[in-house]
Amino acid sequence: MSLASTAVDAALASPEHTSIGGDVLAQETEVNTSNLKDWIGNNVFVVIFLLVGCAIALGALKSNFAKVLTIGGLSLVAITFFVLAGSQSAMNGLGAFVLSLFNVDV
């Protein structure tokens, strides 16, 4: 066989598809975001802490204490957001605390 005829045969051959319910899928495993959530939970907080620490140290070296307090406070707000987004029990606890401020028992 020549190279041209092999290329034509390969182009015209129908690939084997995995079909589930009539849909053709590119992969056979289930698509989910659990691995991404685990990676973010394990790695992103370390990077965030390092960046915040560097920014606070640089601000402190320049004697810019307003910048240090602003960066520190905003980073605590961001870290709190990520912690609450990643934990159902933390969200339930925060909700119960806020409701207890208004004398609502849960």
Backbone as a printed PyTorch tensor [residue, N CA C, xyz], in Angstrom:
tensor([[[  0.8310,  -1.1860,   0.0000],
         [  0.0000,   0.0000,   0.0000],
         [  0.8730,   1.2460,   0.0000]],

        [[  0.3790,   2.2510,  -0.6250],
         [  1.1140,   3.5000,  -0.6390],
         [  0.6960,   4.3540,   0.5620]],

        [[  1.4720,   5.3520,   0.8310],
         [  1.1970,   6.2470,   1.9490],
         [ -0.1120,   6.9960,   1.7430]],

        [[ -0.3990,   7.3980,   0.5100],
         [ -1.6250,   8.1440,   0.2190],
         [ -2.8590,   7.2790,   0.4510]],

        [[ -2.8320,   6.0280,   0.0180],
         [ -4.0000,   5.1680,   0.2070],
         [ -4.1930,   4.8320,   1.6830]],

        [[ -3.1230,   4.7000,   2.4380],
         [ -3.2460,   4.4490,   3.8720],
         [ -3.8600,   5.6530,   4.5770]],

        [[ -3.4540,   6.8640,   4.1850],
         [ -4.0100,   8.0760,   4.7790],
         [ -5.4950,   8.2140,   4.4550]],

        [[ -5.8850,   7.8740,   3.2230],
         [ -7.2960,   7.9460,   2.8310],
         [ -8.1040,   6.9270,   3.6050]],

        [[ -7.5750,   5.7070,   3.7530],
         [ -8.2900,   4.6770,   4.5150],
         [ -8.4660,   5.0840,   5.9800]],

        [[ -7.4280,   5.6890,   6.5480],
         [ -7.5120,   6.1260,   7.9470],
         [ -8.5180,   7.2610,   8.1090]],

        [[ -8.5900,   8.1600,   7.1390],
         [ -9.5140,   9.2880,   7.2160],
         [-10.9580,   8.8450,   7.0400]],

        [[-11.1870,   7.8240,   6.2150],
         [-12.5450,   7.3730,   5.9480],
         [-13.0470,   6.3480,   6.9560]],

        [[-12.1570,   5.7730,   7.7490],
         [-12.5690,   4.7580,   8.7220],
         [-13.3660,   5.4320,   9.8310]],

        [[-14.4290,   4.7980,  10.2470],
         [-15.2590,   5.3630,  11.3160],
         [-14.6950,   4.8980,  12.6620]],

        [[-14.4350,   5.8280,  13.5650],
         [-13.9090,   5.4490,  14.8740],
         [-14.9790,   4.7930,  15.7270]],

        [[-14.5360,   4.0020,  16.6900],
         [-15.4730,   3.3760,  17.6180],
         [-15.8460,   4.3970,  18.6860]],

        [[-17.1510,   4.6000,  18.8730],
         [-17.6270,   5.5900,  19.8290],
         [-18.2430,   4.8760,  21.0210]],

        [[-18.1680,   5.5200,  22.1640],
         [-18.8830,   5.0630,  23.3390],
         [-20.1920,   5.8270,  23.3860]],

        [[-21.2770,   5.1320,  23.3050],
         [-22.5580,   5.8330,  23.3190],
         [-23.3310,   5.4350,  24.5650]],

        [[-23.8320,   6.4530,  25.2570],
         [-24.6750,   6.2560,  26.4290],
         [-25.9480,   7.0410,  26.1750]],

        [[-27.0330,   6.3510,  26.0590],
         [-28.3070,   7.0100,  25.8350],
         [-28.3710,   7.7340,  24.5040]],

        [[-27.6280,   7.2800,  23.5100],
         [-27.6600,   7.8890,  22.2060],
         [-26.6550,   9.0110,  22.0330]],

        [[-26.0070,   9.4640,  23.1250],
         [-25.0160,  10.5260,  23.0420],
         [-23.6310,   9.9240,  22.8800]],

        [[-22.8010,  10.5880,  22.1140],
         [-21.4370,  10.1370,  21.9130],
         [-20.5450,  10.9190,  22.8710]],

        [[-19.7770,  10.1910,  23.6980],
         [-18.9340,  10.8220,  24.6980],
         [-17.4670,  10.7270,  24.3090]],

        [[-16.6910,  11.7160,  24.6700],
         [-15.2680,  11.7020,  24.3860],
         [-14.5040,  10.8760,  25.4080]],

        [[-15.0870,  10.6660,  26.5740],
         [-14.4300,   9.8550,  27.5980],
         [-15.4660,   8.9920,  28.2780]],

        [[-14.9850,   7.9360,  28.8840],
         [-15.9050,   6.9910,  29.4970],
         [-16.1110,   7.2430,  30.9800]],

        [[-15.2690,   8.0560,  31.6140],
         [-15.4160,   8.3160,  33.0410],
         [-16.3890,   9.4580,  33.2800]],

        [[-16.8870,   9.5090,  34.5020],
         [-17.8130,  10.5710,  34.8740],
         [-17.0510,  11.8870,  35.0460]],

        [[-17.6280,  12.9640,  34.5660],
         [-17.0020,  14.2750,  34.6810],
         [-17.5090,  14.9380,  35.9540]],

        [[-16.5650,  15.3180,  36.8430],
         [-16.9380,  16.0190,  38.0650],
         [-15.8140,  16.9580,  38.4630]],

        [[-16.0580,  17.7300,  39.5050],
         [-15.0640,  18.7180,  39.9380],
         [-14.4720,  18.3760,  41.2910]],

        [[-14.5890,  17.1450,  41.7350],
         [-14.0700,  16.7990,  43.0590],
         [-12.5550,  16.9050,  43.1090]],

        [[-11.8540,  16.5320,  42.0470],
         [-10.4000,  16.6510,  42.0480],
         [ -9.9610,  18.1070,  42.0740]],

        [[-10.6750,  18.9680,  41.3650],
         [-10.3540,  20.3950,  41.3740],
         [-10.5700,  20.9840,  42.7590]],

        [[-11.6610,  20.6020,  43.4050],
         [-11.9460,  21.0960,  44.7520],
         [-10.8650,  20.6330,  45.7240]],

        [[-10.4230,  19.3880,  45.6090],
         [ -9.3570,  18.8880,  46.4750],
         [ -8.0550,  19.6300,  46.2270]],

        [[ -7.7270,  19.8930,  44.9560],
         [ -6.4860,  20.5940,  44.6410],
         [ -6.5190,  22.0140,  45.1870]],

        [[ -7.6390,  22.6870,  45.0180],
         [ -7.7500,  24.0550,  45.5380],
         [ -7.6310,  24.0430,  47.0580]],

        [[ -8.2900,  23.0930,  47.6980],
         [ -8.2180,  23.0130,  49.1510],
         [ -6.8260,  22.7110,  49.6630]],

        [[ -6.0570,  21.9460,  48.9020],
         [ -4.7230,  21.5480,  49.3570],
         [ -3.6400,  22.5530,  48.9990]],

        [[ -3.7560,  23.2440,  47.8840],
         [ -2.6300,  24.0280,  47.3820],
         [ -2.8400,  25.5300,  47.3610]],

        [[ -4.0240,  25.9850,  47.0990],
         [ -4.2310,  27.4110,  46.8760],
         [ -4.0270,  28.2200,  48.1530]],

        [[ -4.4220,  27.6840,  49.2940],
         [ -4.2860,  28.4430,  50.5200],
         [ -2.8170,  28.6960,  50.8710]],

        [[ -1.9490,  27.7550,  50.5660],
         [ -0.5200,  27.9500,  50.8240],
         [  0.0090,  29.1050,  49.9690]],

        [[ -0.3720,  29.1240,  48.7100],
         [  0.0700,  30.1980,  47.8140],
         [ -0.5020,  31.5420,  48.2660]],

        [[ -1.7630,  31.5590,  48.6690],
         [ -2.3820,  32.8020,  49.1330],
         [ -1.6630,  33.3130,  50.3800]],

        [[ -1.3780,  32.4220,  51.3300],
         [ -0.6820,  32.8400,  52.5460],
         [  0.7070,  33.3840,  52.2360]],

        [[  1.4130,  32.7420,  51.3040],
         [  2.7380,  33.2320,  50.9330],
         [  2.6680,  34.6180,  50.2880]],

        [[  1.7270,  34.8170,  49.3690],
         [  1.5840,  36.1120,  48.7160],
         [  1.1800,  37.2010,  49.6990]],

        [[  0.2620,  36.8960,  50.5810],
         [ -0.1690,  37.8790,  51.5800],
         [  0.9850,  38.1960,  52.5240]],

        [[  1.7240,  37.1710,  52.9260],
         [  2.8700,  37.4050,  53.8070],
         [  3.9240,  38.2830,  53.1570]],

        [[  4.1980,  38.0420,  51.8750],
         [  5.1680,  38.8790,  51.1480],
         [  4.6690,  40.3200,  51.0300]],

        [[  3.3920,  40.4920,  50.7200],
         [  2.8460,  41.8430,  50.5850],
         [  2.8700,  42.5830,  51.9200]],

        [[  2.5480,  41.8920,  53.0010],
         [  2.5820,  42.5240,  54.3240],
         [  4.0150,  42.8660,  54.7080]],

        [[  4.9630,  41.9630,  54.4240],
         [  6.3670,  42.2270,  54.7610],
         [  6.9090,  43.4200,  53.9790]],

        [[  6.5670,  43.4910,  52.6860],
         [  7.0350,  44.6300,  51.8930],
         [  6.4170,  45.9420,  52.3720]],

        [[  5.1500,  45.9070,  52.7300],
         [  4.5140,  47.1150,  53.2610],
         [  5.1060,  47.5270,  54.5900]],

        [[  5.4520,  46.5480,  55.4320],
         [  6.0480,  46.8600,  56.7290],
         [  7.4620,  47.4070,  56.5630]],

        [[  8.1980,  46.9140,  55.5710],
         [  9.5490,  47.4260,  55.3360],
         [  9.5300,  48.8930,  54.9190]],

        [[  8.4980,  49.2930,  54.2040],
         [  8.3810,  50.6790,  53.7470],
         [  7.6740,  51.5650,  54.7800]],

        [[  7.3800,  50.9880,  55.9470],
         [  6.6730,  51.6880,  57.0300],
         [  5.3090,  52.1960,  56.5930]],

        [[  4.6570,  51.4650,  55.7190],
         [  3.3280,  51.8120,  55.2490],
         [  2.3200,  50.9270,  55.9920]],

        [[  2.0220,  51.2910,  57.2310],
         [  1.2160,  50.4320,  58.0810],
         [ -0.2560,  50.4020,  57.6620]],

        [[ -0.7320,  51.4470,  57.0170],
         [ -2.1080,  51.4370,  56.5120],
         [ -2.2550,  50.3690,  55.4330]],

        [[ -1.2430,  50.2400,  54.5820],
         [ -1.2830,  49.2130,  53.5420],
         [ -1.2190,  47.8170,  54.1640]],

        [[ -0.4200,  47.6640,  55.2100],
         [ -0.2980,  46.3730,  55.8840],
         [ -1.6430,  45.9560,  56.4650]],

        [[ -2.3110,  46.8810,  57.1480],
         [ -3.6100,  46.5550,  57.7370],
         [ -4.6740,  46.2990,  56.6680]],

        [[ -4.6440,  47.0550,  55.5720],
         [ -5.6150,  46.8510,  54.4960],
         [ -5.4290,  45.4880,  53.8450]],

        [[ -4.1970,  45.1490,  53.5110],
         [ -3.9340,  43.8600,  52.8760],
         [ -4.2750,  42.7190,  53.8320]],

        [[ -3.8910,  42.8640,  55.0880],
         [ -4.1980,  41.8170,  56.0720],
         [ -5.6930,  41.6240,  56.2490]],

        [[ -6.4370,  42.7240,  56.3620],
         [ -7.8880,  42.6240,  56.5430],
         [ -8.5930,  42.0560,  55.3300]],

        [[ -8.2120,  42.5150,  54.1430],
         [ -8.8530,  41.9940,  52.9290],
         [ -8.5070,  40.5330,  52.6900]],

        [[ -7.3020,  40.1370,  53.0460],
         [ -6.9420,  38.7280,  52.8760],
         [ -7.7240,  37.8430,  53.8340]],

        [[ -7.9860,  38.3360,  55.0500],
         [ -8.8160,  37.5640,  55.9710],
         [-10.2360,  37.4090,  55.4520]],

        [[-10.7700,  38.4510,  54.8260],
         [-12.1100,  38.3550,  54.2290],
         [-12.1220,  37.3260,  53.1020]],

        [[-11.0880,  37.3430,  52.2490],
         [-11.0250,  36.3920,  51.1360],
         [-10.8570,  34.9620,  51.6300]],

        [[-10.0150,  34.7670,  52.6190],
         [ -9.8150,  33.4160,  53.1620],
         [-11.0920,  32.9210,  53.8200]],

        [[-11.7960,  33.7970,  54.5310],
         [-13.0770,  33.4080,  55.1380],
         [-14.0830,  32.9990,  54.0750]],

        [[-14.1140,  33.7240,  52.9640],
         [-15.0260,  33.3690,  51.8720],
         [-14.7190,  31.9710,  51.3420]],

        [[-13.4330,  31.6760,  51.1000],
         [-13.0690,  30.3590,  50.5680],
         [-13.3640,  29.2440,  51.5700]],

        [[-13.1460,  29.5010,  52.8500],
         [-13.4370,  28.4840,  53.8640],
         [-14.9340,  28.1990,  53.9230]],

        [[-15.7360,  29.2500,  53.8800],
         [-17.1860,  29.0500,  53.9220],
         [-17.6950,  28.3790,  52.6540]],

        [[-17.0980,  28.6820,  51.5170],
         [-17.5300,  28.0650,  50.2640],
         [-17.1760,  26.5910,  50.2150]],

        [[-16.1330,  26.1820,  50.9210],
         [-15.6920,  24.7940,  50.8570],
         [-16.2430,  23.9000,  51.9410]],

        [[-16.9800,  24.4270,  52.9010],
         [-17.4280,  23.6160,  54.0260],
         [-18.9030,  23.8760,  54.3160]],

        [[-19.7020,  22.8330,  54.1960],
         [-21.1340,  22.9550,  54.4780],
         [-21.3760,  23.1830,  55.9630]],

        [[-20.6110,  22.5230,  56.8290],
         [-20.8210,  22.6900,  58.2640],
         [-20.4450,  24.0990,  58.7190]],

        [[-19.4340,  24.6990,  58.0800],
         [-19.0730,  26.0770,  58.4290],
         [-20.1890,  27.0420,  58.0380]],

        [[-20.8120,  26.8140,  56.8900],
         [-21.9260,  27.6720,  56.4750],
         [-23.1000,  27.5140,  57.4310]],

        [[-23.3830,  26.2720,  57.8470],
         [-24.4840,  26.0590,  58.7920],
         [-24.1930,  26.7270,  60.1280]],

        [[-22.9450,  26.6310,  60.5970],
         [-22.5770,  27.2710,  61.8600],
         [-22.6740,  28.7790,  61.7890]],

        [[-22.2200,  29.3670,  60.6840],
         [-22.3160,  30.8140,  60.5100],
         [-23.7760,  31.2610,  60.4440]],

        [[-24.5940,  30.4950,  59.7400],
         [-26.0210,  30.8300,  59.6670],
         [-26.6860,  30.7690,  61.0260]],

        [[-26.3600,  29.7510,  61.8150],
         [-26.9280,  29.6440,  63.1620],
         [-26.4600,  30.7990,  64.0440]],

        [[-25.1910,  31.2110,  63.8950],
         [-24.6760,  32.3380,  64.6770],
         [-25.4050,  33.6340,  64.3180]],

        [[-25.5790,  33.8880,  63.0160],
         [-26.2510,  35.1220,  62.5960],
         [-27.6950,  35.1280,  63.0790]],

        [[-28.3670,  33.9720,  62.9900],
         [-29.7490,  33.9110,  63.4770],
         [-29.8150,  34.0800,  64.9850]],

        [[-28.8120,  33.6180,  65.7030],
         [-28.8240,  33.7810,  67.1660],
         [-28.6500,  35.2560,  67.5540]],

        [[-28.0620,  36.0650,  66.6920],
         [-27.9600,  37.5130,  66.9700],
         [-29.3290,  38.1660,  66.9870]],

        [[-30.2910,  37.5810,  66.2610],
         [-31.6530,  38.1060,  66.2060],
         [-32.6010,  37.3010,  67.0840]],

        [[-32.0570,  36.5360,  68.0490],
         [-32.8220,  35.7100,  68.9810],
         [-33.7020,  34.6780,  68.2870]],

        [[-33.1910,  34.1000,  67.1950],
         [-33.8930,  33.0360,  66.5080],
         [-33.1510,  31.7410,  66.8000]],

        [[-33.8250,  30.7880,  67.4330],
         [-33.1990,  29.5130,  67.7730],
         [-33.3670,  28.5350,  66.6260]],

        [[-32.2820,  27.8620,  66.2760],
         [-32.3080,  26.8840,  65.1850],
         [-32.1570,  25.5040,  65.7590]]])
